[in-house]
């Protein structure tokens, strides 16, 4: 028989203080901010009605149900006649939303899809979402990662025909991509219009491969991949060997290219012949980088931006020089210790979207910042990196220019040969 020990006054105070802290933490964790523009967001310290980045204007706020961090990736259609956005929802009632932004001041949910029996599902749920157009039809693909111990552990992605929006009654599921030999689903997807006219879906798997699918087949319910891209440097201890990817056409080389971040670093493939991808170069052996998370080129294929996996707090953004195109020369690696710095606070995630010579879009805490990095083509040793403190980099020069009525800050600094 165990005798109960009386609590000392110190113990009572400690228990009470712990209970208060846990209650405060729990209350803070349950903040939803639904419909309250003055509600403070715990991560940013700012009200919902005030963005964390002061030079971005908040146009509207559409509250969506779900626990914190349950809303994942976002996709927006690019045709003016189709003002639709799509948001994936993970955890709990996992699925996606189709949202009309025809009136930016008053966005509205047109359609919501939820996985059957959501309470029985395990794992993350639906995370990435993309859209594509093929033969006059519009498709939305949402990738899913459900765990074993519940339904749909083999479900990789679901494809919907959304051509009839804004009429929600016309939305229909046309295909389910299932991978019974690679349970755990698909983490990332990318859609691409190939130079031969085919609309393609690239999807990471719980394996060494990125699978390529043809929307011409997916729209008819055919879910067999038409090709695969294998990571050049696999490691046995990793199940999913690829993370983010990018596909684009390089006119100078007359090539469709695949840029993938994965095991070992960053890899470039020629996918002009879809069924026979050809490795062009790899960027590996980078100090501080075991695997790649994100890898995105500039439109001319000369430079690329890379982020390592895992994306640790003080991880720098690395810029690579891939010239001549496809040669694999990583000139920028030699100066990484000088050039790469941490931007503002913690870099939570990086999804660069190159525009012009090079532009990088960062998802940061507390907000989203966009910075243009311009390379002087007449002076190759001119390199760019994360925004440093102005008092740290004497060679930094800034100039403000007006472009299309909007002011943008262009940053240049020389780091030597």
C-alpha positions as CSV (number, residue, x, y, z in Angstrom):
1,X,0.0,0.0,0.0
2,X,1.4,3.4,-1.0
3,X,1.0,6.2,1.4
4,X,0.1,9.6,0.0
5,X,2.6,12.4,0.6
6,X,1.1,15.8,1.5
7,X,1.9,18.6,-0.8
8,X,4.2,21.2,0.5
9,X,3.2,24.9,0.0
10,X,6.0,25.1,-2.7
11,X,4.6,22.1,-4.4
12,X,1.1,23.5,-4.4
13,X,2.4,26.8,-5.9
14,X,4.4,24.9,-8.5
15,X,1.4,22.8,-9.5
16,X,-0.9,25.8,-9.6
17,X,1.6,27.7,-11.7
18,X,2.1,24.8,-14.1
19,X,-1.7,24.5,-14.5
20,X,-2.0,28.2,-15.3
21,X,0.8,27.9,-17.9
22,X,-0.7,24.8,-19.5
23,X,-4.1,26.5,-19.5
24,X,-2.6,29.6,-21.1
25,X,-0.7,27.6,-23.6
26,X,-3.8,25.5,-24.4
27,X,-5.9,28.6,-24.8
28,X,-3.4,30.2,-27.1
29,X,-3.1,27.1,-29.2
30,X,-6.9,27.0,-29.7
31,X,-7.1,30.6,-31.0
32,X,-9.0,30.5,-34.3
33,X,-9.5,34.2,-35.1
34,X,-12.6,33.3,-37.1
35,X,-14.3,36.5,-38.1
36,X,-12.5,38.7,-35.7
37,X,-10.1,41.1,-37.4
38,X,-8.6,42.2,-34.0
39,X,-7.7,38.6,-32.9
40,X,-4.0,38.2,-32.4
41,X,-2.2,35.5,-34.4
42,X,0.1,33.6,-32.0
43,X,2.9,33.1,-34.6
44,X,3.1,36.7,-35.8
45,X,2.0,38.7,-32.8
46,X,-0.2,40.7,-35.2
47,X,-4.0,40.9,-35.5
48,X,-5.5,39.1,-38.5
49,X,-6.5,42.5,-39.9
50,X,-2.9,43.7,-39.9
51,X,-0.4,41.8,-42.1
52,X,3.0,40.9,-40.8
53,X,4.6,42.6,-43.8
54,X,3.7,46.3,-43.8
55,X,4.0,46.9,-47.6
56,X,1.4,44.2,-48.4
57,X,-2.2,45.3,-48.2
58,X,-4.7,42.9,-46.7
59,X,-7.7,42.9,-49.2
60,X,-10.0,40.5,-47.5
61,X,-10.0,37.6,-45.0
62,X,-12.0,34.4,-45.5
63,X,-12.2,32.3,-42.4
64,X,-12.0,28.5,-43.0
65,X,-12.8,25.8,-40.5
66,X,-10.0,23.6,-39.2
67,X,-7.4,23.4,-36.4
68,X,-4.2,25.5,-36.5
69,X,-1.8,24.6,-39.4
70,X,-4.5,22.5,-41.1
71,X,-4.6,24.7,-44.2
72,X,-1.8,23.7,-46.5
73,X,-0.9,24.7,-50.1
74,X,-2.6,27.3,-52.3
75,X,-3.1,27.4,-56.1
76,X,-4.6,30.2,-58.2
77,X,-5.7,29.9,-61.8
78,X,-4.0,32.2,-64.2
79,X,-6.7,33.0,-66.7
80,X,-8.7,36.2,-66.0
81,X,-11.9,34.5,-67.0
82,X,-11.4,31.9,-64.2
83,X,-10.9,33.8,-60.9
84,X,-10.6,30.7,-58.8
85,X,-8.2,29.7,-55.9
86,X,-7.8,26.3,-54.4
87,X,-6.6,25.5,-50.8
88,X,-5.8,22.0,-49.5
89,X,-6.7,21.1,-46.0
90,X,-4.8,18.5,-44.0
91,X,-5.6,17.0,-40.6
92,X,-9.2,16.2,-39.5
93,X,-11.7,16.9,-42.3
94,X,-9.0,16.7,-45.0
95,X,-9.7,17.7,-48.6
96,X,-9.8,21.0,-50.5
97,X,-11.7,24.2,-51.1
98,X,-12.5,25.9,-54.4
99,X,-12.9,29.6,-53.8
100,X,-14.1,32.4,-56.0
101,X,-12.0,35.6,-55.9
102,X,-13.9,37.3,-58.7
103,X,-14.7,40.0,-56.1
104,X,-11.4,40.2,-54.2
105,X,-13.1,42.1,-51.4
106,X,-15.6,39.3,-50.9
107,X,-14.1,35.8,-51.6
108,X,-16.5,32.9,-51.2
109,X,-16.2,29.2,-51.0
110,X,-17.8,27.6,-54.1
111,X,-17.0,23.9,-53.4
112,X,-15.5,21.8,-50.7
113,X,-14.4,18.2,-50.9
114,X,-13.8,16.1,-47.8
115,X,-12.3,12.6,-47.7
116,X,-14.9,9.9,-46.8
117,X,-14.9,9.0,-43.1
118,X,-12.4,11.6,-42.1
119,X,-12.4,10.6,-38.4
120,X,-11.0,7.2,-39.3
121,X,-8.0,8.5,-41.3
122,X,-4.5,8.7,-39.9
123,X,-1.6,10.8,-40.9
124,X,-1.3,14.2,-42.4
125,X,-4.0,14.1,-45.0
126,X,-4.2,16.3,-48.2
127,X,-1.3,18.7,-48.5
128,X,-0.4,19.9,-52.0
129,X,-2.8,21.2,-54.7
130,X,-2.3,22.1,-58.3
131,X,-4.4,22.8,-61.4
132,X,-3.9,22.1,-65.1
133,X,-5.7,22.5,-68.4
134,X,-5.9,19.8,-71.1
135,X,-8.0,19.8,-74.2
136,X,-10.3,22.5,-73.0
137,X,-10.9,20.9,-69.6
138,X,-9.6,22.2,-66.3
139,X,-8.4,19.8,-63.6
140,X,-7.4,20.2,-59.9
141,X,-5.1,17.6,-58.3
142,X,-4.8,17.3,-54.5
143,X,-2.0,15.1,-53.1
144,X,-2.7,13.1,-49.9
145,X,-0.6,11.4,-47.2
146,X,-2.7,9.2,-45.0
147,X,-1.0,6.8,-42.6
148,X,-1.4,3.1,-42.0
149,X,-3.9,2.1,-39.4
150,X,-6.7,3.9,-41.2
151,X,-8.3,4.0,-44.7
152,X,-6.5,5.2,-47.8
153,X,-2.9,4.7,-46.8
154,X,-2.2,3.9,-50.4
155,X,-4.0,7.0,-51.8
156,X,-1.5,9.4,-53.4
157,X,-3.7,12.0,-55.1
158,X,-7.2,12.7,-56.3
159,X,-8.0,14.4,-59.6
160,X,-11.1,16.5,-60.1
161,X,-12.6,18.1,-63.3
162,X,-13.5,21.7,-62.3
163,X,-14.3,23.0,-65.8
164,X,-17.9,23.9,-64.9
165,X,-17.0,26.3,-62.0
166,X,-18.6,28.4,-60.6
167,X,-21.4,25.8,-60.7
168,X,-20.3,23.5,-57.9
169,X,-22.7,20.7,-59.1
170,X,-20.5,20.2,-62.2
171,X,-17.3,19.3,-60.2
172,X,-16.6,15.6,-60.4
173,X,-13.8,13.3,-59.4
174,X,-12.2,11.7,-62.4
175,X,-9.3,9.7,-61.0
176,X,-7.6,8.4,-57.8
177,X,-3.9,7.7,-57.9
178,X,-3.2,4.8,-55.6
179,X,0.2,3.4,-54.8
180,X,-0.3,0.1,-52.9
181,X,3.4,-0.7,-53.0
182,X,4.4,2.7,-51.7
183,X,2.0,3.4,-48.8
184,X,2.2,6.9,-47.3
185,X,0.9,8.8,-50.3
186,X,2.4,11.7,-52.3
187,X,3.9,14.7,-50.7
188,X,4.6,17.2,-53.5
189,X,3.1,17.6,-57.0
190,X,3.9,19.9,-60.0
191,X,1.9,20.4,-63.2
192,X,3.6,21.4,-66.4
193,X,2.6,22.0,-70.1
194,X,5.3,20.2,-72.1
195,X,6.7,21.7,-75.3
196,X,5.0,18.8,-77.2
197,X,1.6,20.0,-75.9
198,X,1.1,17.3,-73.2
199,X,-0.2,18.4,-69.8
200,X,1.9,16.5,-67.2
201,X,1.7,15.9,-63.5
202,X,4.9,15.2,-61.6
203,X,4.5,13.5,-58.2
204,X,6.9,12.5,-55.5
205,X,6.4,9.0,-54.1
206,X,7.6,7.0,-51.1
207,X,10.5,5.7,-53.2
208,X,13.4,6.8,-55.3
209,X,11.1,8.0,-58.1
210,X,9.1,11.0,-59.2
211,X,6.3,9.7,-61.3
212,X,5.0,11.5,-64.4
213,X,1.4,11.3,-65.4
214,X,-0.5,12.5,-68.5
215,X,-3.7,14.5,-67.9
216,X,-5.0,13.2,-71.2
217,X,-5.1,9.8,-69.5
218,X,-6.0,11.0,-66.0
219,X,-9.1,12.8,-67.3
220,X,-10.2,9.3,-68.5
221,X,-9.5,7.6,-65.3
222,X,-6.2,6.0,-66.4
223,X,-3.7,6.4,-63.5
224,X,-0.6,4.5,-64.7
225,X,2.5,6.8,-64.9
226,X,3.9,7.5,-68.3
227,X,7.5,7.9,-67.0
228,X,9.6,8.1,-63.8
229,X,12.6,10.1,-62.7
230,X,14.9,8.3,-60.3
231,X,17.1,10.2,-57.8
232,X,20.7,9.9,-58.9
233,X,22.1,9.4,-55.3
234,X,19.6,7.4,-53.3
235,X,20.1,6.4,-49.7
236,X,18.6,3.2,-48.2
237,X,17.4,4.9,-45.0
238,X,15.2,7.4,-46.9
239,X,11.7,6.3,-48.1
240,X,10.7,9.5,-50.0
241,X,13.9,10.5,-51.9
242,X,12.5,13.6,-53.6
243,X,11.0,16.8,-52.2
244,X,10.1,20.0,-54.3
245,X,10.5,20.1,-58.0
246,X,10.2,22.5,-60.9
247,X,9.8,21.9,-64.7
248,X,10.3,24.5,-67.4
249,X,11.3,25.0,-71.0
250,X,14.8,26.4,-71.9
251,X,14.6,28.0,-75.4
252,X,18.4,28.3,-75.8
253,X,18.9,24.6,-75.3
254,X,15.5,23.6,-76.8
255,X,14.9,21.4,-73.8
256,X,12.2,20.7,-71.3
257,X,14.0,20.4,-68.0
258,X,13.2,19.0,-64.6
259,X,14.8,20.5,-61.5
260,X,14.5,18.4,-58.4
261,X,15.6,18.7,-54.8
262,X,16.1,15.4,-53.1
263,X,18.6,12.9,-51.6
264,X,22.1,14.3,-51.8
265,X,21.2,17.8,-53.0
266,X,19.9,19.1,-56.3
267,X,19.5,17.4,-59.7
268,X,18.7,18.6,-63.3
269,X,17.2,16.3,-65.9
270,X,16.4,16.7,-69.6
271,X,12.8,15.6,-70.0
272,X,12.3,16.6,-73.6
273,X,11.7,12.9,-74.3
274,X,9.2,12.4,-71.5
275,X,9.5,8.6,-71.5
276,X,13.4,8.8,-71.4
277,X,14.6,11.4,-68.9
278,X,18.3,12.2,-69.1
279,X,20.4,13.4,-66.2
280,X,22.3,16.6,-67.0
281,X,23.9,17.6,-63.8
282,X,23.8,17.3,-60.0
283,X,24.8,19.8,-57.3
284,X,25.9,17.7,-54.4
285,X,28.6,17.6,-51.7
286,X,27.6,21.1,-50.5
287,X,28.9,21.8,-47.0
288,X,25.9,21.8,-44.6
289,X,23.5,20.2,-47.1
290,X,22.7,16.5,-46.8
291,X,19.6,16.6,-48.9
292,X,17.6,19.2,-50.9
293,X,14.2,20.7,-50.1
294,X,13.7,23.2,-52.9
295,X,15.4,23.9,-56.2
296,X,14.2,26.5,-58.7
297,X,16.1,27.9,-61.7
298,X,16.0,31.3,-63.3
299,X,14.1,31.5,-66.6
300,X,17.4,31.3,-68.6
301,X,18.6,28.2,-66.7
302,X,21.8,30.0,-65.7
303,X,21.2,30.2,-62.0
304,X,19.2,28.2,-59.4
305,X,18.1,28.8,-55.9
306,X,18.4,25.9,-53.4
307,X,17.2,25.2,-49.9
308,X,18.3,22.2,-47.8
309,X,16.3,19.6,-46.0
310,X,15.6,19.8,-43.2
311,X,14.9,23.5,-43.3
312,X,16.5,24.4,-40.0
313,X,16.1,27.8,-38.5
314,X,19.3,29.4,-39.6
315,X,19.5,27.6,-42.9
316,X,20.8,29.9,-45.6
317,X,19.4,30.2,-49.1
318,X,22.0,29.1,-51.6
319,X,22.4,30.5,-55.1
320,X,24.1,28.2,-57.7
321,X,25.6,29.1,-61.0
322,X,24.8,26.4,-63.5
323,X,26.5,27.9,-66.6
324,X,27.1,26.8,-69.2
325,X,23.5,25.4,-69.2
326,X,23.6,21.8,-68.1
327,X,27.3,21.7,-67.4
328,X,26.9,21.3,-63.7
329,X,29.4,24.0,-62.8
330,X,28.5,25.3,-59.4
331,X,30.5,28.5,-59.3
332,X,28.6,30.0,-56.4
333,X,29.5,27.2,-54.0
334,X,32.9,28.6,-53.4
335,X,31.6,31.7,-51.6
336,X,28.7,30.3,-49.7
337,X,30.2,31.2,-46.3
338,X,30.3,34.9,-47.2
339,X,27.2,35.2,-49.2
340,X,24.4,33.3,-47.5
341,X,22.8,35.0,-44.6
342,X,19.7,34.6,-42.6
343,X,16.8,36.9,-43.6
344,X,14.9,38.8,-40.9
345,X,13.7,36.1,-38.5
346,X,13.2,32.4,-39.1
347,X,12.9,31.3,-42.7
348,X,10.0,28.8,-42.3
349,X,9.8,27.7,-45.9
350,X,11.1,28.7,-49.3
351,X,9.2,28.5,-52.5
352,X,11.2,30.7,-55.0
353,X,9.4,32.0,-58.0
354,X,12.0,33.4,-60.5
355,X,11.1,36.5,-62.4
356,X,13.5,38.4,-64.6
357,X,17.1,37.5,-63.9
358,X,16.2,36.2,-60.4
359,X,13.5,36.9,-57.9
360,X,13.0,35.0,-54.7
361,X,9.7,34.7,-52.7
362,X,10.2,33.8,-49.1
363,X,7.6,32.6,-46.6
364,X,8.9,34.0,-43.4
365,X,7.9,34.5,-39.8
366,X,6.3,37.1,-39.4
367,X,5.3,37.6,-43.0
368,X,6.0,37.1,-46.7
369,X,8.7,39.1,-48.3
370,X,9.6,39.4,-51.9
371,X,13.1,40.5,-53.0
372,X,14.6,40.9,-56.5
373,X,18.1,39.8,-57.1
374,X,19.6,41.1,-60.3
375,X,22.8,39.7,-61.9
376,X,24.9,42.1,-64.0
377,X,25.5,39.9,-67.0
378,X,28.6,42.0,-68.0
379,X,30.2,41.3,-64.7
380,X,29.9,37.6,-63.8
381,X,31.4,37.8,-60.3
382,X,28.4,39.9,-59.2
383,X,26.4,37.6,-56.9
384,X,23.3,37.8,-54.8
385,X,22.2,36.4,-51.5
386,X,19.9,36.9,-48.6
387,X,19.2,40.5,-47.5
388,X,22.1,41.3,-45.1
389,X,22.1,44.0,-42.5
390,X,23.2,47.2,-44.2
391,X,25.8,47.9,-41.6
392,X,27.4,44.5,-42.2
393,X,28.0,44.6,-45.9
394,X,29.9,47.7,-47.0
395,X,29.7,46.7,-50.7
396,X,26.0,46.8,-50.7
397,X,24.4,49.5,-52.8
398,X,20.7,50.0,-53.0
399,X,18.6,51.8,-55.5
400,X,14.9,52.3,-55.8
401,X,13.2,52.1,-59.2
402,X,9.6,52.4,-60.3
403,X,8.3,49.6,-62.5
404,X,4.7,49.5,-63.7
405,X,3.8,52.0,-61.1
406,X,5.1,49.9,-58.2
407,X,8.3,50.6,-56.3
408,X,10.7,47.7,-55.9
409,X,14.1,47.6,-54.1
410,X,16.9,46.1,-56.1
411,X,19.9,44.8,-54.2
412,X,23.4,44.3,-55.5
413,X,26.7,43.5,-53.9
414,X,30.0,42.3,-55.0
415,X,31.7,39.3,-53.3
416,X,34.8,39.0,-55.4
417,X,36.1,36.3,-57.6
